[in-house]
Amino acid sequence: MDEEKLDITWDDVPEPRDAELASWVFWHMCPGIGPRSLRRLLTEFGSARLAAHAAARGARRPAFVSCEAWRLASSAPDAVSVGQGEIELASRCGARVVALPSREYPSLLRRIYDPPAVLYVMGKATLADVPWIAVVGSRSATSYGTGAARYLSRQLVAAGAGVVSGMARGVDSAAHRGAMEAGGVTAGVIGAGLAYQMTARLACLVREVAQTGCVVSPFNMTYPASRGTFPARNRVISGMAHACLVVEAGARSGALVTSAFAEEQNRDVFAVPGDINRPTSAGTNALIYDGARPVIGARTFLEELAAAGVPVKLPSRREAEQAHGLRPVDAAVLEAVQCDTSFEDIHRSLSMPARDVLTSLSRLEVQGLIVRGAGLRYSRKHC
């Protein structure tokens, strides 16, 4: 096959619709068929639908197509119907199918090596025309980590960026919530199909994010989560983004996989410095040692993004105050307050002097966010 024909860009491929889109989905569901194989099928047969018809008619399997994929295509009664069934399932779940040549497909993701041929998207926000920044970190984050993620995400959306993360506990969830609290757009990428049975926590977050943002999966609707699906999810997160921010991560955190993909994709990597005595900061501190840019404040972070060509606007001081609402230290303290939490427990969970914790608690009480009970015990306002 003429190698030059394989060097066409996806911008040259028309957006698939109707039967052709269904055929794209069918091939996406076949094992071993990635975007390069699909592009070769388009080159050799003219369209995804014609490639499926050729397989059904008993055509010889191209060398670049796996035996299993060609067997599925040749045994399927109607590839278009199979793909259409998947599209209808997505629609019933409130999702849509976005193919690689689609205008909604994230332009940066399209340019990485071997991008997903199809994305399943649930939610009101569009993936296109948003300067996404990846904000990731540990599932077992400290209150400092979740507070920093929330705060920085609020600042990012105030500057006109969107926050993309992985919907996991800890830093990811805090990043999504910070973006939503500031009225911005957030995208959550999950490591399973959108119709796969989710935990109650994840299902709740999916509903929240989809109301104003979007939830994305590169997997077929019922594809199960496994260890192997999360690197693919992380690769989409970094691929969508102009830059990757790791807020808090241990030495073996999955967030470091995302940052490694970001480096491969020529994205700037930022990291929030952490306590050298905490294992949860070992990964982020190592990233900084290895050359990641340290985030020492929200404004300098935004200035560095702007200098790197990311289309963000630096908010005025008043806009910044409205965006975060809380100082980083107050956000961290608020995260440590649950229902009827003692001062000792709050102080023990934070890496700051007792005097600073008391000062922060007083500010939060004045703002009406917490209530002080007898014996220096604190509760959130709505406990």
N, C-alpha and C positions, 0 to 999 in steps of 0.2 A: 504493500500500500504506500502511496506517495506520502512521505513524512511531512511535506509542506502542508498537506491538507489537514494534518492534525494540529497545526500551529494556528488555526483560526481561533479567534477569541470568542467568548460566549456572547459578546456584544454583537457578533455577526449572526447569531442564531435567533430566529424570530420567537417571540413568546408563544409557547404552546397553549392551545385552547381546545376545549371540548374533547374529541376523541384522541387528539394528539397528546393533550395533557394527561388523559387517563392512561395512555400508553407510557408516558414518562413515569407515572406513578407505578405502573406495573413493573417496569424495569428496575425502578428504585427498590421495589420489594424483593427483587431477585438477589440471592446471595452472590457476592463477588462482582456486582455491577456498580462501579463508581462512576464519577463524572467523566473520567478519561475513556472508560469502556463505552459509556453512553455516547460520547462525542464520536468515537470510532463507528458506533452503530449508525449514527446520523450520517456520517460521511459515506459509509459503505452502502446503506440502504435508502438514504434520502430522508427518512423520518423514523421516529420511534415506533409509530404504528406499522409502517411497512416492514421494519425489522421483526416485529412480533408476528406479522403475517407470514414472513419468510420462514420463521422457525416453525410455525404451525403447518406450513406446507411441506416441511421436511427438508428445508435447505441445509446445506452443510454448515456446521458450526464454525464460526470464525475463531481463529486461534486465540484471540484476546478475550473471548467469552468463556466463563467457566462451564464445565460439563453440566453442573447442577442447574445453573441459570438457563442454559439452552434447553435442558430437559424440561424444566418448568414451562418455558415459553412454548415448546413444541407440544406439550401435553395439555396446556390450558385451552379450554374450549373457545374462549374469546378473551384475549388479553385486555381489550378495551373494557369489557364488562367487569373484569377483575379490578382494574384500576378505577373504574367509575364507582364500584362498590366501596372502595377505600375512600374516595372523595366524598361520597354520600355519608359514610360513617363520620368523617371529619366534620361535615356540615351539621350532622345531628349533635355533635359535641360542641358546636359553636366555633369550629375552627375552619380554616381555609388552607388550601395548598398553594404554595408559592414556589414556582419552578425557577431554576437558576437564571434563565434569560428574562424573568419577569422584572418589571420596573420596581416592584416592591422589594426585590431581593437586595440585601445590603451590598452596596457597591464594593466595600473593602473586603467583605467575605468572598465575593465573587473572584477576587484577584489572588487569593491564596492558592497554594498548590492543592489540588484535589478537593475543592469545596463540595459540600453536599449538593447533589443534583436537585433535591426537593427539600423544602422546609414546611413543616406544619405549624401554623400560626393561629393562636387563639387570642382574641382581644381587639380593642378598638383602635389602638395605635398602629401606625404603619411602620415598617422596619426601615423604609427608605428616608433619606433626607434628614436623618437624625445623627448628630455627631456623638456616637456612643463612646463611653469610657467604661472599661471593665473595672469593677470593684469587687475584689475577691479576698477570701481569707479562711481562717480556721472555723470548723464547726464548733469546736470547744473553745470559743473565744472568751476572753475575760471581759468584764464590763468596760474596761478601757478600750478594748478592740471594737466592741459593738458600738460604743459611744462615738469613737472616731469614725467608724464606717457611716454611721447615721449622719453625723455632722458634715463630713466631706461630701457625702452624696447630696445633701441639701444644698451645699455650696455649688456643686457641679450643675444641678438643674437650674439654680439661680443664674448661672452663667450661660444657660442655653444648651447644655449637654444633656444626653440621656444616659442613664446608668444601666449597664447590663451586668448580670451576675447569674449565679447558678442555683438559686432557690433553696439552698441548704440552710441548716440551722446556723446560728452564730453570725458571722460577718456578712454572709450573703443576704440573709433575711433582714439584718439591720440596714444594709445598703438599699434594698428594695423599699423598706418602710421609710427611710429618710427621704428618698426621692418622692414617694407618694405624699408624705407629709408636707413637702414644699410645693406640691402641686405640679410636679414635673413628670416626665415620662420615664418608665423603667421597663426593661425587658428581662424576663427570666428564661433561661435555657435549661431544660431538664434532660436527664439521662435516661429517658424512657419514652414510649409513645404517649400521646396525650390522653388516650383512652385506657391506658394501663392503670390498674388499681393503685391508688396513691394512699399514703398515710393521711390521717385526718389533718395533721399539721400542714402537709404540703397541699392538700386539696383546698384548705382554707386560704393559704397564701396565693395559690393559683387564681382563685376567684377574685381576691383583692387586686392582684396585679392586672388581671385581664379587664377589670372595670375601666381603668384609665390607660393602661400600658398594654403589654402583650406577653404571652408565654409562647416559647418557641421550642420545637423539637426537630432534630434531624432524622428521627426514627419513625417507622410506620406506626400507625395509630395504636396498635395493641402490643408493640414491642416491649418486652420486659426489661426492667432495670437489672444491671449486673455490673460487676467490676469493670468489664470491658467497655461498657457504654459511657463511662464518665470521662475518660480521655477524649472521646469524640465530642462530648458536650463541652469540655474545656476548650477544645480547639475552635469550636464555633464561637464561644464567648470572646476569646482573644481575637479571632478573625473578624468579628463584627466591629471591634473597637479600634479607635485611633491610638489608644494607650491603655496600659494595664496598671492598676494600682493594687498592690497587695497590702492589706491593712495590718493583719496579724496572722502569723503562720508558724507552726512548729517546723522542725527540721525535715519531717516527712509529710507535710501537709499537701493535699491535692492542689492547693492554690499555687504551689511551686511548679506543678505541671502546667498550669495555665500560663504562668509567667515564662516558662521555657518555650511554650508555643508562641507566645507574644514575641520573644526574641527571634525565633525562627522566621516569624512573619514580619520582621523589621519594625516592630512596634516599640515605643519607649516604655520602659518598665520603671514604675515608682514604688517605693515602699515606705511605710510608716515606721520610724525607729521605735524599738520597744525596750523594756526592762531586760538588761543582760542576765538577770537572775531567773527569768521566767522561761521555761521551755517553749511556751507559746509564742515567744518572740525570736526564737533561734533562727527560724527560716527567713524572716524579714530582715533581721540584722545581717545574716549571711548574704542576702541579696544586695544590700547596700555595700557590704565589703567587696562584693564581686562587680560592682559598678552600677547598680540600680540607683536612681535618683532619690535621695531622702526627701520625704515630705515633712517640712518643718512648720508649715502653716498653710491654711487654705488659699490665701491670696498668692503666695509664692508658687504654690502648686498650679493655680490657674494661669499665672504669668508664664510659667514654664510650658504649659500646654499651648498657650497662645503663641509663644516664641517658636514652638515646634510646628506651627501651622495648623493646629487644631482650631476649628472655627468656634471658639468660645469668646464671650464678651466678659470683660471684668466688671462685676457689679459695683455700684457705688457703695459707700460705707453703709448707707441706710438700707439698701437692698440686701446687703450681706447680713445685716442684723436681722432683718425680717426673715431671711432664708433660714438661718440656723436657730434663731429664737433662743438658743441656749449656748453658753460657753462650753467648750469641749469638756472641761472638768465637771460642769454641772450635768452634762449629758451622761458622763460616766457614772456620776453619783446616782442620778435618777435610775439608771439601769440596775444599780445594786439595791434599790429600794423595792420591796415587794409589799405584801400585806403584813403589817405588824412586825417590821424588821428592827432588830436592836441596833443601836449605834455601833456596838462592838462588831456585829456581823457585817455591817456596811463597811466599817473601817478595815476589817480583816480582808475583805475582798478587793480592796483598792491599794494601789501602790502610791499613797500620798500621806502627808502628815495629818494627824488627827485634827489639828487646827483648821487646815484647809477643807477637810471634809465637813466640819461643823459650819464653816462659813458658807460652803456650797449648799448644805442642807437648809440654812437660813434663807438663802436666796430662793431656793425651790419652794420653800414654805410661803414666802412673800408672793411668789408668782402663782400660788394656788395649785401647784402641781403635786404637793405632798401635804400630809397632815401629821403633826407631831402629837403623840400620845404620852401617857405617863411613863416616867422612867427612861426618857430618851429613846422612845420607840417610834418608828416612822412607818407610814403607809402611803401608798399612792392615793391620789384624790378619789378614784372611783373603785377602791377595793370594797 
